[in-house]
């Protein structure tokens, strides 16, 4: 019976250590969430300040960056074909056409 008591004490001790580890891990995860949220809030503040100083220029830059990224992906896609408009005049007519051609 003495051995059972020692074994039960060891099991209880191991379980207590495991619970402490779980608590420490939860605290680390909570801190990571707080740090991430603080970073996102700071980034939003920086963007707001930049927009106040430059107007919508930062939005235009991001729009252009997004358009460049999309164009690069489309250019590397094998199943996408671009058909330019037949207007022949600069700045007028219908826009070109993108086709997704599955083979």
ABEGO torsion letter per residue (X at the ends): XAAAAAAAAAAAAAAAAAAAAAAAAAAAAAAAAAAAAAAAAAAAAAAAAAAAAAEAAAAAAAAAAAAAAAAAAAAABAABBBBBBAAGBBGBEBBBBBBBBBX
